Amino acid sequence: MSVTFDSDLTACAALVERGDPERFAAAMAAPVAARAVLFPIYAFNVEVARAPWVTSEPLIAQMRLQWWADALEEIASGGPVRRHEVVTPLARVLTPAAVVSLSMLVDARRLDVERAPFASEEALLRYLSETAGSLAEAAAQSLGAPSQAMEGLARWGQAAGLARYLRAVPALKALGRKPLPPGADVIRLVQICLDEIPSWRAMACRLGPGRAAALELWQAQPVLRQAVWNPARVDDGRLGLSPFSAKWRLLLAAL
């Protein structure tokens, strides 16, 4: 299928490259036709994820999130959609199920505005499921993945969300946040996620045409294993793969 990257799609790709380089790399490893679907969805995520952080005024942050929620409602209604470099291409690719998934993501991001610590490990895992998990689902749904494949993908999305979240712990602490719930045990959190994910190969096979949506999860398992082997790496900011290892694992995932 021939895909033309117009100015909107190009702007989405540039936004993802600046704001989420790991998902940008994953999208670039996908077929060109899939990139036209992934870039608007990942650009939407960049904008929504940073909305609670670009202002110290909670009301303004909530208004920013509501703007995106309203845009999704317009897409869902099938009527006119506001002109915007992200919303316009997003409206072309989202399925009704994907709109529901992204709406859940926006609602979950309202917790970032409140800036209160998570009350429990379960609350943190639910947040990760509704953000990273919902994003993975929306991408796969928009690429045509069958509904029965969503549960396994959502588990992988939650695991990838935890890996990214643990890597962000030092930065969150520097901002005065308390990223982990009281009494949280990193090893227990990680083990919960690792125990619930299906095999990568089985998950990718079930996704069918939505396989490209799984590429952004390629670092989840090795990063979480690092946290189990040495939890001190979380506070030290030493979680993560070397550039060579990351590229190699992404190549394997793409194959």
C-alpha positions as CSV (number, residue, x, y, z in Angstrom):
1,M,0.0,0.0,0.0
2,S,1.3,3.4,-1.0
3,V,1.5,5.9,1.9
4,T,2.1,9.6,1.5
5,F,3.6,11.4,4.5
6,D,2.0,14.8,4.3
7,S,3.0,17.8,6.5
8,D,0.8,16.6,9.4
9,L,2.3,13.1,9.4
10,T,5.8,14.6,9.1
11,A,5.1,16.9,12.0
12,C,3.8,13.9,14.1
13,A,7.0,12.0,13.4
14,A,9.2,14.9,14.3
15,L,7.2,15.4,17.6
16,V,7.7,11.7,18.5
17,E,11.4,11.9,17.6
18,R,11.9,14.8,20.0
19,G,9.6,13.7,22.8
20,D,9.7,9.9,22.7
21,P,12.8,8.7,20.9
22,E,12.3,5.1,21.9
23,R,8.9,4.8,20.4
24,F,10.2,6.8,17.4
25,A,12.8,4.1,16.9
26,A,10.2,1.4,17.2
27,A,7.9,3.1,14.6
28,M,10.8,3.4,12.2
29,A,11.4,-0.3,12.5
30,A,7.8,-1.0,11.4
31,P,6.6,-1.1,7.8
32,V,6.0,2.3,6.2
33,A,2.2,1.8,6.2
34,A,2.2,1.1,9.9
35,R,4.2,4.2,10.6
36,A,1.4,6.3,9.2
37,V,-0.8,4.9,11.9
38,L,1.7,4.8,14.8
39,F,3.1,8.3,14.5
40,P,-0.2,10.2,15.1
41,I,-1.0,7.9,18.0
42,Y,2.5,8.3,19.6
43,A,2.4,12.0,19.0
44,F,-0.9,12.2,20.8
45,N,0.7,10.4,23.7
46,V,3.6,12.8,23.8
47,E,1.2,15.8,24.0
48,V,-1.0,14.2,26.6
49,A,1.8,12.9,28.8
50,R,3.5,16.2,29.0
51,A,0.3,18.3,29.5
52,P,0.4,17.9,33.4
53,W,4.1,18.9,33.5
54,V,4.3,22.1,31.3
55,T,2.5,24.2,33.9
56,S,2.4,24.5,37.7
57,E,-1.2,25.5,37.6
58,P,-3.5,22.4,38.0
59,L,-6.4,24.1,36.4
60,I,-4.5,24.9,33.3
61,A,-3.1,21.3,33.1
62,Q,-6.7,19.9,33.5
63,M,-7.8,22.3,30.7
64,R,-5.0,21.0,28.4
65,L,-6.1,17.4,29.1
66,Q,-9.7,18.3,28.5
67,W,-8.8,19.7,25.1
68,W,-7.5,16.3,24.1
69,A,-10.5,14.5,25.6
70,D,-12.8,16.8,23.6
71,A,-10.8,16.1,20.4
72,L,-11.3,12.3,20.9
73,E,-15.0,12.9,21.4
74,E,-15.1,14.7,18.1
75,I,-13.4,11.8,16.4
76,A,-15.8,9.3,18.0
77,S,-18.8,11.3,16.9
78,G,-17.8,11.0,13.2
79,G,-18.6,14.7,12.7
80,P,-16.2,17.6,12.0
81,V,-12.9,17.4,13.8
82,R,-10.8,20.4,14.8
83,R,-7.9,21.2,12.6
84,H,-4.6,20.3,14.3
85,E,-1.4,18.7,13.1
86,V,-1.9,15.7,15.5
87,V,-5.7,15.5,15.7
88,T,-6.2,15.6,11.9
89,P,-4.1,12.5,11.1
90,L,-5.3,10.9,14.3
91,A,-8.9,11.1,13.1
92,R,-7.9,9.2,9.9
93,V,-6.4,6.2,11.7
94,L,-8.3,5.6,15.0
95,T,-10.9,2.8,15.2
96,P,-13.8,3.2,17.7
97,A,-12.1,0.8,20.1
98,A,-8.9,2.8,19.9
99,V,-10.7,6.0,20.8
100,V,-12.0,4.3,23.9
101,S,-8.5,3.2,24.8
102,L,-7.0,6.7,24.3
103,S,-9.8,8.3,26.3
104,M,-8.9,6.0,29.2
105,L,-5.3,7.2,28.8
106,V,-6.3,10.8,29.1
107,D,-8.4,10.2,32.2
108,A,-5.5,8.3,33.8
109,R,-3.1,11.3,33.1
110,R,-5.3,13.5,35.4
111,L,-3.5,11.7,38.3
112,D,-0.3,13.4,37.2
113,V,-2.0,16.8,37.7
114,E,-2.9,15.9,41.3
115,R,0.8,15.1,42.1
116,A,-0.2,12.9,45.0
117,P,1.7,9.7,45.6
118,F,0.1,6.4,44.6
119,A,-1.7,4.9,47.6
120,S,-0.7,1.4,46.8
121,E,1.2,-0.9,44.4
122,E,-2.1,-1.8,42.9
123,A,-2.9,1.8,42.2
124,L,0.4,2.3,40.4
125,L,0.0,-0.8,38.3
126,R,-3.5,0.3,37.4
127,Y,-2.2,3.7,36.3
128,L,0.5,2.0,34.1
129,S,-2.2,-0.3,32.6
130,E,-4.4,2.7,31.8
131,T,-1.6,4.7,30.3
132,A,1.1,2.5,28.7
133,G,-1.2,-0.4,28.3
134,S,-4.0,1.6,26.7
135,L,-1.6,3.2,24.3
136,A,-0.3,-0.2,23.1
137,E,-3.9,-1.3,22.7
138,A,-4.9,1.8,20.7
139,A,-2.0,1.3,18.3
140,A,-2.8,-2.4,17.8
141,Q,-6.5,-1.8,17.4
142,S,-5.9,0.9,14.8
143,L,-3.6,-1.5,12.9
144,G,-6.3,-4.1,12.7
145,A,-5.3,-6.5,15.5
146,P,-8.1,-8.9,16.7
147,S,-9.8,-8.1,20.0
148,Q,-8.8,-11.4,21.5
149,A,-5.2,-10.4,21.3
150,M,-5.6,-7.3,23.5
151,E,-5.3,-8.9,26.9
152,G,-1.8,-10.2,26.3
153,L,-0.7,-6.9,24.7
154,A,-2.1,-4.9,27.5
155,R,0.0,-7.0,30.0
156,W,3.1,-6.3,28.0
157,G,2.1,-2.6,27.8
158,Q,1.9,-2.5,31.6
159,A,5.3,-4.1,31.9
160,A,6.8,-1.7,29.5
161,G,5.2,1.2,31.4
162,L,6.7,0.0,34.6
163,A,10.2,-0.3,33.0
164,R,9.9,3.3,31.8
165,Y,8.5,4.5,35.1
166,L,11.3,2.9,37.1
167,R,13.9,4.5,34.8
168,A,12.2,7.9,35.5
169,V,12.3,7.5,39.3
170,P,15.4,9.7,39.8
171,A,13.9,12.5,37.7
172,L,10.6,12.4,39.5
173,K,12.4,12.5,42.9
174,A,14.4,15.5,41.7
175,L,11.0,17.3,41.0
176,G,9.9,16.6,44.6
177,R,7.6,13.8,43.7
178,K,7.2,10.5,45.6
179,P,7.0,8.1,42.6
180,L,6.6,4.8,44.5
181,P,3.8,4.0,46.9
182,P,4.6,3.8,50.7
183,G,6.2,0.5,51.4
184,A,6.5,-0.4,47.7
185,D,8.8,-3.3,46.9
186,V,10.5,-2.9,43.5
187,I,11.2,-6.6,43.1
188,R,7.6,-7.5,43.9
189,L,6.2,-4.9,41.5
190,V,8.5,-6.2,38.7
191,Q,7.7,-9.8,39.4
192,I,4.0,-9.2,39.2
193,C,4.4,-7.8,35.7
194,L,6.8,-10.4,34.5
195,D,4.7,-13.2,35.8
196,E,1.6,-11.9,33.8
197,I,3.1,-11.3,30.4
198,P,2.7,-14.1,27.8
199,S,5.7,-15.1,25.6
200,W,6.7,-12.4,23.1
201,R,6.4,-14.7,20.1
202,A,2.9,-15.9,21.1
203,M,1.7,-12.3,21.7
204,A,3.1,-11.1,18.4
205,C,1.5,-14.0,16.5
206,R,-1.9,-13.3,18.0
207,L,-1.7,-9.6,17.0
208,G,-1.7,-10.4,13.3
209,P,-1.7,-7.1,11.3
210,G,-1.2,-5.2,14.6
211,R,2.2,-6.7,15.2
212,A,4.0,-3.4,14.7
213,A,2.3,-2.0,17.8
214,A,4.3,-4.4,19.9
215,L,7.7,-3.1,18.8
216,E,7.7,-0.2,21.3
217,L,7.7,-2.8,24.1
218,W,11.0,-4.3,23.1
219,Q,13.0,-3.1,26.1
220,A,10.5,-4.1,28.8
221,Q,11.7,-7.5,29.8
222,P,15.5,-6.9,30.0
223,V,15.1,-3.6,31.9
224,L,12.7,-5.2,34.4
225,R,15.1,-8.1,34.9
226,Q,17.9,-5.5,35.7
227,A,15.6,-4.1,38.4
228,V,15.1,-7.6,39.9
229,W,18.8,-8.4,39.8
230,N,19.8,-5.1,41.4
231,P,17.0,-2.9,42.7
232,A,19.6,-0.2,43.6
233,R,19.8,0.6,39.9
234,V,16.4,2.3,40.1
235,D,17.5,5.0,42.6
236,D,20.9,5.3,41.0
237,G,19.4,5.9,37.5
238,R,21.3,3.0,36.0
239,L,18.4,1.1,34.5
240,G,18.5,0.7,30.8
241,L,20.2,-1.0,27.9
242,S,23.3,0.1,26.1
243,P,22.7,1.7,22.7
244,F,24.1,-1.4,20.9
245,S,22.0,-3.8,23.0
246,A,18.9,-1.7,22.5
247,K,19.3,-1.6,18.7
248,W,20.0,-5.3,18.5
249,R,17.0,-6.2,20.6
250,L,14.8,-3.9,18.5
251,L,16.1,-5.6,15.3
252,L,15.2,-9.0,16.7
253,A,11.8,-7.8,17.7
254,A,11.2,-6.5,14.2
255,L,12.2,-9.8,12.7
